[in-house]
Amino acid sequence: MRRAGVVVAVLVTALFAVSARPAHASRFLRIGIYDEAQTLYGPVDVTFPLLKQLHVQEIRLNLYWGGKYGVATRRPARATNPADPAYDWALYDRTVEYAAQNGIHVLFSIYGTPTWANGGRAATVAPTRGADLRNFALAAATRYGGGYKDAGGQIIPAVKEWLAWNEPNNPVFLTPQYKRSGKKWVIVSAAAYARICTAIFNGVHASMTANERVACGGTAPRGNNNPNSSRPSISPLAFLRAVKKAKLKNFDAWAHHPYYAGPSDQPTTRPVTAKGAPATAVTLGNISDLIRTVTQLYGNKRIWITEYGYQTNPPDSIFGVSYAKQAAYLTEAFGIAKRNPRIDMMLWFLLRDDPNPNGWQSGLVTARGAKKPAFKAFQRLRP
C-alpha cells in the first residue's frame, strides 16, 4: 500500500500535560488492526480466527462510496434509503457479520467519491454537493445502526465508529491540495475536507441510532507545505489549523497516523527539524503537539490513532527494523497510547505483510503466514 518515510519520561510528561483530564491511564483505549486486504477482500474465514487469537477489539475498513469497491457506483434515487437498488453493501455486510461473531468492533472510514457525484473526476476529488455525501453517510449509518434487517430478515450488526475520509492532507487521497488565487496559494484541501467531514458527521448523526462517534482527520504524519513541489501536501498541524479556518466545527474525535520517519526512529523519537524551527511532522514521539493543537482549537476532543506500524527487515531493507525491534516498539507504542488519557483508540497496520515486496511490510505475520515476534507482543496487550 503506502508509507515512507527521547526520553520516555519527557514524552509521557508532555502527553499528560496537554490534557484537561486527570493524568491517569485511558479507560477507553481500544486496540486493533487495519488491514482490509485481509478483513475485507481476503479470506475472512482465515483472518478472523487470527484476530481472535490477538484479542483484537477493533478493525478498520474503508467504506468506499465510489470506486472499484464502491457501494454507490450509480446515483441512487432515494439516497438516504439503504435499500435503494443503486447500493451494494454485500462486501461490507460480510465483514461486519464476521466481526460481530467474534466480538470485534468495526470502524468504517467513508472514502472515495463516485464519478456521478463530482463531475466524472477521480475518487480523490471531493463531491460537488455535500448533500450527496451526507445522504450516503445517513444511509450507511442507518444500515449499520444495529436495528436494520437485511433481505433475509436478519438484523445487521451495528457499527458505531466512523472516520471521515483518509489522510486528507495527502494528495494520494484528496486532490487538489493547493490552488492559486491571484498571487497566493490557498490550501483548498482543507476547505474541501471541512465540507467532507461536516457532511459525514451530519449524515451519521442524522440516523438517530445510539452512541455513534465520528472522527475527522485521519491525517498523514508529514507534509511539505510546498505548493510548487511535485507532490504538494500539508503538514498535519497546518492542516488542522486550516480546517478550523475553513469552519469545520463538529466532530467527536480527531484521528491521526503518527508513523515513524526511518528505521533509526523509536516510538519516542521526535521529528528532526531545523534548529529553532517547529516540527512539521507529527509522529508518536511528538503526539503531544497534535493533542495540544486540538485542545487549543477544539477543546477536549478525543484522539484516535487509526494507523501505526513498523516495517520489518526482512523483507524491507530500507525502512524495516528487525523482528525483535518491531515487537519491542509495538509494546512501547501501545504503552504510550494506553497511558495517555486523551487517546481512545490505536490500530496497527497491518495483520499480514503485503506479498508485493514493494508494499508495506509491517504485518504481525509474514506474507507466507509465519508469525513474527510482534504477534505475541500484540497478544500480550490484552486488556
C-alpha positions, 0 to 999 in steps of 0.5 A: 500500500503506502508509507515512507518515510527521547526520553520516555519520561519527557514524552509521557510528561508532555502527553499528560500535560496537554490534557484537561483530564486527570493524568491517569491511564485511558479507560477507553483505549481500544486496540486493533488492526487495519488491514482490509486486504485481509478483513475485507477482500481476503479470506475472512474465514482465515483472518478472523480466527487470527484476530481472535487469537490477538484479542483484537477489539477493533478493525478498520475498513474503508467504506468506499462510496465510489470506486472499484469497491464502491457501494454507490457506483450509480446515483441512487434515487432515494439516497438516504434509503439503504435499500435503494437498488443503486447500493451494494453493501454485500462486501461490507455486510460480510465483514461486519457479520464476521466481526460481530461473531467474534466480538470485534468492533468495526470502524468504517472510514467513508472514502472515495467519491463516485464519478456521478457525484463530482463531475466524472473526476477521480475518487480523490476529488471531493463531491460537488454537493455535500448533500450527496455525501451526507445522504450516503453517510445517513444511509450507511449509518442507518444500515449499520445502526444495529436495528436494520434487517437485511433481505433475509430478515436478519438484523445487521450488526451495528457499527458505531465508529466512523472516520471521515475520509483518509489522510486528507492532507495527502494528495494520494487521497484528496486532490487538489491540495493547493490552488492559486488565487491571484498571487497566493496559494490557498490550501483548498484541501482543507476547505474541501475536507471541512465540507467532507467531514461536516457532511459525514458527521451530519449524515451519521448523526442524522440516523438517530441510532445510539452512541455513534462517534465520528472522527475527522482527520485521519491525517498523514504524519508529514507534509511539505507545505510546498505548493510548487513541489511535485507532490504538494501536501500539508503538514498535519498541524497546518492542516488542522489549523486550516480546517478550523479556518475553513469552519469545520466545527463538529466532530467527536474525535480527531484521528491521526497516523503518527508513523515513524520517519526511518528505521533509526526512529523509536516510538519516542523519537521526535521529528528532526527539524531545523534548529529553532524551527517547529516540527512539521511532522507529527509522529508518536514521539511528538503526539503531544503537539497534535493533542495540544493543537486540538485542545487549543482549537477544539477543546477536549476532543478525543484522539484516535490513532487509526494507523501505526506500524513498523516495517520489518527487515526482512523483507524491507531493507530500507525502512524495516527494523528487525523482528525483535525491534518491531515487537519491542516498539509495538509494546512501547507504542501501545504503552504510550497510547494506553497511558495517555488519557486523551487517546481512545483508540490505536490500530496497527497496520497491518495483520499480514505483510503485503506479498508485493515486496514493494508494499508495506511490510509491517504485518504481525505475520509474514506474507507466507503466514509465519508469525513474527515476534510482534504477534505475541507482543500484540497478544500480550496487550490484552486488556 
